[in-house]
Amino acid sequence: MPPTAPTGATARKVGQVALGAALLLAGTGHLTAQREEFQAQVPTWFPVDPDTVVVVSGVVELALGAALIATWKQRFPDFWPEGNR
């Protein structure tokens, strides 16, 4: 019997974990080896120090990535539509 395609819920969970991992990787890059490369992407007209922008965005990416990975098994409330769980 051939394997079946993942259900919508399974695909969503895989996507959520993948996005979380990508955000964690990017956030780590913001704070370590790729910091100068990210600073070069901040426009010169932006009124905040480029290093501050890179550090803050890195911290935000780490927080969002961790939240996505931490909640991938979370159950939806019973009132949530069945097709969107």
Buried (B, 14 or more C-beta within 10 A) or exposed (E): EEEEEEEEEEEBBEEBBEBBEEBBEBBBBBBEEBBEEBBEEBEEEEEEEBEEBBBEBBEEBBEBBBEBBEEBEEEEEEEEEEEEE
